[in-house]
Amino acid sequence: MSATVGGGDQGNAQELARRLQALGHKVQIRDFLDAAPLGTGKALGKGYEAELRHAPWAYELAFSMWFWLPFLLRPLAAVLSLFTRRDILRWTRETHADVVVSTYPVATQVLGHLRSRAKRRWRKRSALRVPAASFITDFGYHPFWAHQGIDLNLAVHPNTVAAVCRRTGRPSLRCGPLVAQGFARAPERRPFERARHGLHHGDLAVLVSSGSWGVGAVRETFELLANRPGIVPVVACGRNARLRLQLEELVRAKGYRALVLGWTDDMAGVMAACDVLVENAGGLTSLEAMRAGVPLVSFRPIPGHGRKSAAAMTAAGVSRLVADGPELLEQLEQVGRPGPARQAQLAAAADLFSQDAALEVIALANAGARPLPRLRPVARVARSAAAVGFAGALGWGALTAGVGVVAAAGLGVAHPPPEVGNAVYLGVRLSPAELSSPAVSSALAGLDASAVIAEATALAQPNPVRALADEGVDVESGGLGAYPGEVGQPRAPWAQALRDSRSVQVLGSLVNEQVEALCPDRSVTAFDLWDARKAHLLMVVPNATLPLAPNGPYPRDSLSLPVLQSGRIYMVNGWRTTPAQLLTVLGELHQRLASQGLASRPLGSLE
């Protein structure tokens, strides 16, 4: 049981399957997300990716919550099991499975719940009757990765094993990471791979990994390395084509010596050519580097499991977590070049590859299910009460923050038509000062972009709004907006949604034409989608907000623009800029569109 969320869970499942098949056993890999009804599993997977990209603080909060409230995991597992157990149990029957192994934490919770039901006579028909094992892929411990119903927990580090054992009271063992044998042969391929990639003898080739999604501070890391003489950054962008285009353009513009790679099926060959890995997630790529004899440095780890794993790997001596750019460059020189620091880290990593997880899984299947500890009556009552409370909280979260994450992934909102061509969809959110600027109006008309105006701004300055419409600029609603000094604005999400949808009518009456799109400057909830559907409005959630905020290792006074991608929706937020800055951004945007051969279209042409 795995999941198509990133690449680590699948990679571990595939390697475990390969080892079991080599020992003569029959194996099938199933995607846990396929067990969720109506395609919601895939939607949640996209929502998780969108959360990491657009709202990492939300993922950090959710990740930390389970440390504060671990008792809520039981009711959560019950809720998840309710919607997924039918397919999971059917898969188990159809494959005549002797054991089920999870490499995905959410699947672990559901399997643990289904195993717990096996001891209750009246629930055995909806229970998992064969033993279940969990393979914990990350270094750092998290309560989500442990369930009392799981028969055997496997982890790569003793500290994780001990923590899981304390929480569950169930057998927990240390085993080697599930890394393909090809990585062990990476040192043999080093001369050939370095020559193939054009790396010289004295080059310090630094592999920058950001997972299959290409998330994190990749550009910051890339610029730090590319500006250091003697270092050649090798960036694995995964399936993030946008990131790859950005970095390739940066290489051309500044003449950097670097290798920018997309998705590759031969990561062992890439690692064979490199001297050190800079990682930010602590996932399968980190374990592959350890097997390939490539030392690790953790820099700007992503929220949640990335930070937890980086700290745990540093404590285990298999990586080094650095705080800033200068320390990163210093540590890369230490562990990237031959010496005692490099040797010590590689020796600590080599110790991890001992017991084989496949042998432990076979032993569990042969031994059968182990008896589960019985719960005290007080614990049963407490868990039932927690389940009721949690179900209500989960429903409310799904209607508000959960819908916002899914909408950011592009579900339930406006999309470009099927035949996009070489075009992007562009809106500009105007502040009151920018709305009254004739130069901004002319720039908008020349770009063929939508002017996104809040109701409060439009009511305060109706004449400039009419002037924009008279110039042929597409005017769309930015929602209710803020009334300066007014008390009692709607705070409940359903009230906000209703007022925002009514703002379209107000704006339409000012410009004497139909306003088709609503672009609220906040997270979208289920109430927004419902009201927009009733009013036949386009709910627009941009793929990216421009300009990018100043970031990176060096001071930057100017706001920057990314490489634009055809078929995406961009929102220029004028509330972040002065009118003069907005004009500069719009001028640069016009040049960027021309240089990339793209046209811009207003938001009203979405569907």
N, C-alpha and C positions, 0 to 999 in steps of 0.2 A: 504494500500500500504506500504510494508516493503521492506527489502532487506537482502539477505544472506551475509552480510558483517559484520563479527564478530557476537556477540550474542545479543547485546543490542537492536538493532532495531527490531529484531524478537521477543525478549522477551516482549517488550512493546506492540507490535501488538497483540501477543497472549493473554496478560492479558486484553487489551481493548476488544478484541473479546469475551473473557470469560464473562466479565461484561455485555456487550451488550446482549449476548445470555441469560444470567441469567435474564435479564429484558424483555425477550420475543422477541428479534429482530433477524433477519437473518444476518449473517456476513460471508464474505469470505475474506481471506487474500491472496493477490497476491504479488509475488516477482517482484519488479520493474526491476531487472536485466534481467528477462525473456522477457521484452519488447524490449530490444536492439537486433538488427538484427545479425544473423550469430554467435550467442554465444559470442558476444563482451562484453556483460554485465558481464558474469562470468569471462571473461578474465580480465576485469577491476577490479573486486573484488579480483582476485588473485594478480593483479599488485599492488593494494593498500596494501595488506598484505606484499608483497615483498618489497615495498617501506618503510614500517615501520621497517622491519627487516634489510634491507641492505642499505637503503639510507634515514634515518630519517631526515637528513638535507633538503632533497628535499621536504618531506611532510611539514616540518616546513615552508619552503619558500612558498609553494603553499597555505598553510593555512593563512599565513600573507598577501599574495598578495591581497586577497579579502577585507582586511581592507584598503589597500592603493588604490585599484582600484574597488570600489564596483559597479561603473556604468557598468562594464563589465559583471555583473551577468545577466542582461537582454539579451544581445546577446547570452550568453552561454546557458541560458534557452531556447532560440529560436532554437539553434542548437540541443540541447538534445531532444527537443520536436519533431523536424523534424524526428528523427530516432525512437522515442518510442511512439508517440501519437496514431499510428494506433492500437496497441494492447491495450493501456490503454483505449481508447474510446470503443473498442470492448468489453473489460471486463466490462466496465460500462453499456453498453447496455445489455449484456448477463445476468448480475446479477440484472438488473432493480434497480440499486443503487439509493438511495435517498440522500446519502452523501458519499464522499470519504475522508478518513483520511490518512495522510502520517506520518509515524514515521521515514522516511529516508530523509535527507536533499536534496539529488539530486532529489528524487521524488517530494519533495515540490516545487522545482524550476520549474519542468515540469508541475505539476498540476496548479501552479500559472499562468504560461504562457497560458495554455489551458483555464483557467477561464477568463483571460484577453481577449482572442479571442472571447468570447461569446458576448461581447458588439458590435462587428463589424459585420455588417449584412452580408458582403460578405465572412466572415470566420466562420460563425456559424456551418457549416457542419463539420469543424475540430476543434470544441471547446467543452469544458466540460460544460454542461448546468446544472449540479447539483452542490450544494455548496461543497466546499473543505475546510478541516481543516488540520492544521499542529500541531503535538504534538512534542515539542522540548524536547529531552531526556536529553540533557546535561545542566549543570549549567551555564557555560559561554556563553555569547552571541557571535554569529558570523553572519555576513551578509548573508552567504549562507543559513541560516535557516529561512530567511524571504523573502517573495515575496508579492508585492502589490496586486496580484490577489487572494491570499488566503482569504477566507471569515472569518476564525476564527483561531487565534493562541493560543495555549495552552502551558503553560510552568510551571515549578515547583517552580520558584523563582520570586518574584516581580521585581527584577532588570532586569531579562531577559524579562519579560513581558513589562516593560517600554521601553527597548531598541528596541524591535520588533515593538511596537506600534509607536515609533518615526520614525522608518524607513519606515513603510508601511502605516501608517494612518488607519489601519484596526483594527477591534475589537480584543483585546488580553486579555486573562484572566489567572489568576493563578489557578492551580488545583493540586491535589495531585499526586505524582508519581504513575506510573502504576506498582505496585508491588503486587505479588500474596499474598493472605491471609495467606498462609502457613508460611510466614516469621513473621507475627504478633504473631504466636503461638510458635516461637522459644524459648522464655524464659521458657515455660512449659516443653520443651523437654531437657533442659540443663542438669539435673542430668543424665538422661539416655544416652545422646549423649557423655558426657564427660567420663562416664564409658566405653562406647562402644569403644571409641578411646584411652583408656588407659591413660587418663589425671588425674593427682592427684589434690588434693584440692589446694595446693599452686602454681601449675603451672600457668604461664601466657601464655596462648595459643594464638599465634598471627597468624591470617590468612593472608597469602600473596596472593593477587589476581593480575593477569595480563591479564584478559580478556580471551575469548575463544581461542585466538591464542597464549597465553603465551609469550607476547612480553615485552620488557623492561629490566631493571636491576634486574632481578629476582634472579640470582645467587649471586650477590653482597648483596642483601637484605637478602637472606637465610643465607649466611655465617656470616653476622653481628649478626643475631638473634641466630644462632646455637652456636656461641661462647660466648653468654651471659648466665651465670648461672641463672636458674629459668625461662628462656624463652623456650618455645617449638614452633618452627615454623611449621605451617601447610600450605603447599604450594599447591594452586590449579593451576595446569599446563594447564587446559583446554584441547584442542585437540593437544597440542604440545608434542608429544610422545618423541621427541628428548630431550626436556628440562627435562621431567620426568626421562629419563634414566640417564642424567647427574647428576641430584640431587640424585637419588637413589645410583649411584656409589659413590658420595661424602659422603653420609651417611654411606655406608659400609666401605669406606676407612678411614674415620676419626672418626667413632663411634658416630656420632651425634645422639641426641635424637630428632627426628622430624617425621612428617607425610607428605609424598609426595603423592598427589592425582592426578589422571587423570581427565577425564571428568566425571561429576556427575550430575544426574538429581535431587538430593536432596541437593542443596546448603543451604536450610534452616536448614537442620540437621547439616551440617558442621558449619554454623554460630552459631547454638545453643551451640556447644561445645567450641566456641572460645570467647576470652575476648575483642579482638580489631582487626581491619582490617587495613592492610597496602595496599594501592591501588595506581595505577599509571595512571589511565585513566578517572576517574570520571564518569563512565558509570552506567549501570543498577546495577552492583554488589554493587556499593556504596549506591545506593538508597535502595537496598535490605537489606544491613547491617543496615541502619538507621531504617528500619521497624522492623528488628529483635532485635533492642536494642543493637547493637554493635557499639561502637565509631570508628571513622576513623582517620587515619594519612596518609597524602599524602607524598610519597617519590619517588624521581627520576621520576616524571611524564613523560610520553611519549610526543614527540613533538606535536605541534598543539593543538588539543582540549583537550589533557590530561593536559597540563600546564595551559591552560585557565580555565578549570573546577576546577583544584586544587586551583588556586588563588581565584576563585569565591566562592568555598565551604568554604575556610578559612575565607573569608570576611563575609560570612553568619553565621559563628560560628558552622558549622556542620562538620568541619574537621580541621586538623592542618597540614599545609605545612611545612616540615622541610628541612633544607639545607644540612645536612651531617649526617654521621653515629652516632656520639655521641649525636646529638640532637634527632635523631630518637629514640634511646634507652631511652633517658630521657622522651620524650613525651609518649612513650609506657607505661612507668611506671606510668605516671600521669593519663592518660585516661584509661589505662587498669585495674587499681585497683580502688576499690570503693573510692569515694571522690568527692569534689565539682567540679573539672575539668571535670570528667566523667559525672556527673549529668547535668552540664550546657550544654555540647555538645549534650547529648541525648534529653534534653528538647527542644533545638533549632531544632533538627531533627524531633521530634514529631510534631512540629507546621506545618511542611510541608504537613502532611497528612490530608487535610481538604476537599476541594471540589472534587467531583468525575468527572473525564474527560468524563466518559461514559454519564453522565447526560447532559453535555454541548454539546456533539456530537448529542444526541437525540434532544435537543432543536434547534440546527442548522438545522437538517433535517426537523423538523416541521416548522421552520420559513422560510425556503427556502433561495435562494441566495440573498445576499445584493447587492445594486448598487455599481459599481466601480467608483472611481473618474476619471474624464476625464483628458487626458494629453494636455498640451499646444502644439501648432504647433512646437515651437522651440525645445521642449523636444523630439518630435517625430523625427525631423530631426537629432538631436544629437544622439539619440539611433540607428537610421538606420546607421549612419556613424560608430558608435562604433561597430555595428554588423558586418559590412564588415571588419573592421580592426581586430576584434577579430577572425573572421572565419579564416583569413590568419594566425594569430598567433597560433590558435589552431591546424591548419593543420601542421604547422612547428613543434610545440611541439610534436604532435603525431608521426611525422617521426623520431624525435631525442630522447628526454628524455622519451616520452611515450613508445616508442618501447623498450628502455632500461629497463624500469620497468617491462614491460610484459615479456621480455626475461629473466629477473631475476626470474620470476615465472615459467619459463620452457616452454614458448610457442614459437614455431618457431625455436628452437635450437636443438642440438643433445641430444638424450635420451639413457638410457641403453636399451638393447633389452628386450623383454617381459620376458624371462627366465633369471633372473639375478642371482639367487642363493645367497649364502652368500658372496657377493663380493662388493667392492667399486671401483670406477674409479679414478685414481690418476695421477695428473700431477705435475711436479716440475719446476717452472719458475726459470731459472738459470741466475745469474749475470756473468759477464766476469771472475771474480776471481773463482767462483764456477765451471764454465765450464772447466777451466784448471786444476782442482783438481782431481787427480786419485782416491782419497778416495771417493769423491762425485760420480764419475762414478761407482765405485764398489757398493756403497750403492744403486744407482738407479737400477743397474742390479739385485741386490738381492731383491728389492722391486717389480720388474715388474711394474715400473711406467714409465710414459712418461717424457722425457726431453723437456721442452717447451723453445724454444730459439728464441729470436728476430732476425730479419734479420740483423740489425746493428751489433749485437754481433757475429753472425755467420760469417759475412764477415770479421770482425776484427780478428777472431780466427778460421779459417776454419779447421785446423788440429784436434783440440780437438773435433769438431763436427763430423768429419769422424771417429775419434777413438771411440766416443760414439756409433755410428751406428755399427761399427765393433764388439763391445762388445755385440751387440744384444739389445741395449736400443732403445725403440721406440722414435723417434724424431718427434716432432710436432712444428708448428710455433707459436711464440708469437706475430706475427704482425711485423710491420715495426721497432719498437723500436726507440731509440734516437741516432742520429749521433752526437757525441760530437763536438761542435763548428760549426756545419754546420748551415747555415742560409737558410730560405725559405722552411722549412718543411711544408707539407700540413696541413692546418688548417680547411678547409671546410670539413664537414662530408663525402661528397661523395668522395672527394679526399683521405681522410684517409682510407675509406673503400676500394678504388681501390688499394692503395699502400699496404695495409695489405693483401689483397687477392693475390697480386703478390708476396708477401714475401714467400708464400708456394712454388712457382716455384723455387725461388732462393735457398731455403733450400733443396728442393728435388734434385736440380742439385749437391749440395755439398755431399749429402749422397748417391747419385745414387739409390734412391728408391722413391716411391711415398709418399708424405706427405699428410695425409688425413684430419687433424684437424687444425683449426685456433682458437687461444685463445687470442684475443686482450686484453691488460691490460688497458681497459677503458670501458665505457658504450657502449653498442651495439645500433646501430641505424638501421632504415629501409634500409639504403644504404648497411650496412654490410650484412644483411640477403639476400638482392637481389644479391650482388656480390658473396656471398658464394654459393648461389643456382645456379648461372650461371656457377661457376667453379666446381660444384659438391663437395664442401667442407663441412666438419662437423663444424658448428659454435658452439663452446663449451663455455657455460657460467656456471661456477661452482656453486654448491649449497652452498659452503662455502670455504673461503680462510683460510689457515693455515700458521703458527701457530697463535693462538689468541693473540691479542695485550695485554700487561699487563693491568689489570684492577682490580677493587675491592677496598674494604675499607682499605686493608693493602698493604704496599709496596711489590711489587713482582719484582724480578730481572730476572726471567725466563719466557719465553713464554710458553703457555700451549696449550694442545690439547683437543678437546672436545670428547665426546663419539661418535664413528663413527656409521653411520647407513647404512645398506645394501642398495645398489641400488642408492647411492648418488655420486655426482661428487665432488672431493676435489682438490683444487689447493694449493700447498705449494709455497709460494712466497719467493724465495731466495733473492730477492732484499731487503727484510726487515732484512735479517740476514747476518752475516759473514759466511765464509765457515765452521768454527768450529761450530758455532751455528746451521747451516743447518745440519751438520752431526749428532749433538745431536738430533735435531728434527726428522730426518729420522730414527735414532735408536729407539727413543721413539715410533715413528709411527709403526715401525716393531713389537715392543713388544705389542702395543695396538691392532694391527690386530690379532696377535697370541692369545692374551688373550680373544678377542671377537669372535674368531673362524671365522674370515673373511679373504678373499683373496683379493689381489689388482690386478686390470687390467689396461692396458694402455688406454689412451683416444682414440686411433685409433680403439678400439673395440666397440665404441659407434655407434649408427645408427641414 
